[in-house]
Amino acid sequence: MDFDAVFQSQLDTLKAEGNYRIFAEMERSAGCYPRAVNHGPGGARDVTVWCSNDYLGMGQHPDVVNAMIDATRANGTGAGGTRNISGTNRHHIALEHELADLHGKDAALLFTSGYVSNWAALGTLGARLPNAVILSDALNHASMIEGIRHSRAPKAIWKHNDPEDLNRKLAALPPETTKIVAFESVYSMDGDIAPIAEICDVAEAHGAMTYIDEVHAVGMYGPRGGGVAEELGVMDRITLIEGTLGKAFGCFGGYITGSAALCDFIRSFASGFIFTTALPPSVAAAAQTSIAHLKVSGDERRRQREQVAKLRARLDFYGIPHLDNPSHIIPVMIGDAVKTRLICDILMRDFGIYVQPINYPTVPRGTERLRLTPGPFHTDSDIEHLCRALNSLWQQCALARQVA
Ligand SMILES: *Cc1c(COP(=O)(O)O)cnc(C)c1O
C-alpha cells in the first residue's frame, strides 16, 4: 500500500475545503510583545500579534522571565523524572500550594498541560466513580471530550449554557448514578460565559459533582485572578476547578484544584499524571511568580479590559461584525474557510498584522472567524491600524457589514 498517497489524498481534501492548517513561524520578542518577527516566504518581518493566549503579556514579565532563568541555573533544565520517581521538585510543591490558595481549595495537582489535566481528571473520575455519568456541556473543549470518551462512562450532552436542559438531563438519571457536571467558564471560541451559579444550583439539587474548566479565565477574572468562579464568589460550590499555566499566566502546564482527597485520588489513579515526566522546575517557578503577581496586581487586567472595550468600539465604528459577549475574546465572524484564510494572509502580508484563521474542527463549518485577543500592551494606534486594515479588507472582499 502507498501510505503516503493515502495521507496526501486526505490532506488534499483539507486544502480544497480551506481547512488545511498553515502555521505562522513566529519569533516572539520578550520586552516588545505584542511585537514579534514573522519568518515567512518573503523573509523576516516585524508584525503585531493579535491572536495570542498570552492574554496579559505575562510571558515576558521581567519577574516571570527571571524566575525561570534563576530556577534553571539553580536546578538545571528538566525535572529528571516522573513525580513519583525523583521528579518532584520543591518548585512543584510551592506551585501547587499557590494554586490551591488561588482557588480557595485544600489541594492542587500539576499536569504537563491543561489538555492532559482535563483528559486525565475526567478520564479517571468517569472510570473510577461507581456508576458515573458525565453531563457535558455541548461546547466543551476537545480535551474534556477526549477525557470523557477515555473514561468509558456514559455521557449526556446538555444544551450549551442551559441550566434548564441540564436539570432535565439530571432528573432523567437513576438515583444510584454518580453525576459529574462538566463545563467551562469562558468559552474559547465564542467568548461567552457560563451561568455558573445557576449550574451549581441545578447540580446541587441533584447531588452532582461540578467540574469547571477555567482555562481562559484564570489570571483574567476575579480580584485575584482566580477566574469567573472567584468573580462570582462561587469557587466553594465547585468540586473541581481546572486551569492552565499556558495562557494568561504566560508559562506552560495545567492543573486541577479541589479537596485533598480528590487531588490525592487523581494523583494516585490517573495514568496521565503518573507515567510522564514532571514539568521542569523552572516552569513551575515562573508560573508561581506569575500567579503570585496577578493575585495582587490588577493593573494588567484593568488595562486589558480598556483595550478590549476600545477595540469593540472601533470595530462597531467601522461596521465590522463581531460576536457580542461579556469576555475578553472578540470573534470577528467571516463564515467561510477560504475567505478567512485569504483575509489572514493579506493582514500579515500587507499590514503586518498576525491573526490566525479559526476554522473547522475548532469551530463548526460556516462559522469560520478571526479571534482577536487584545492585551494590555496593544496600543490605541495598534487598534486603529487593525480596524483600518479590516475595513479595507471588508471593502475588497465584499464582506457583510454589521449595521449598528
Ligand atoms: C487551551 C485549552 C485547554 C488546554 O490547555 P493547554 O494548557 O493549552 O493544554 C483546555 N481547555 C480549554 C477550554 C482550552 O481552550
The ligand as a MOL file (V3000), in Angstrom:
LIG
                    3D

  0  0  0     0  0            999 V3000
M  V30 BEGIN CTAB
M  V30 COUNTS 15 15 0 0 0
M  V30 BEGIN ATOM
M  V30 1 C -6.3320 25.6480 25.6010 0
M  V30 2 C -7.4430 24.9080 26.3110 0
M  V30 3 C -7.1770 23.7900 27.1040 0
M  V30 4 C -5.8210 23.1440 27.1150 0
M  V30 5 O -4.9070 23.8520 27.8520 0
M  V30 6 P -3.3580 23.7090 27.4570 0
M  V30 7 O -2.6310 24.0990 28.6710 0
M  V30 8 O -3.1500 24.6050 26.2820 0
M  V30 9 O -3.1540 22.2720 27.0850 0
M  V30 10 C -8.1890 23.2450 27.8650 0
M  V30 11 N -9.4420 23.7570 27.8340 0
M  V30 12 C -9.7370 24.8040 27.0470 0
M  V30 13 C -11.1270 25.3300 27.0510 0
M  V30 14 C -8.7690 25.4000 26.2530 0
M  V30 15 O -9.0730 26.4000 25.4310 0
M  V30 END ATOM
M  V30 BEGIN BOND
M  V30 1 1 1 2
M  V30 2 1 2 3
M  V30 3 2 2 14
M  V30 4 1 3 4
M  V30 5 2 3 10
M  V30 6 1 4 5
M  V30 7 1 5 6
M  V30 8 2 6 7
M  V30 9 1 6 8
M  V30 10 1 6 9
M  V30 11 1 10 11
M  V30 12 2 11 12
M  V30 13 1 12 13
M  V30 14 1 12 14
M  V30 15 1 14 15
M  V30 END BOND
M  V30 END CTAB
M  END
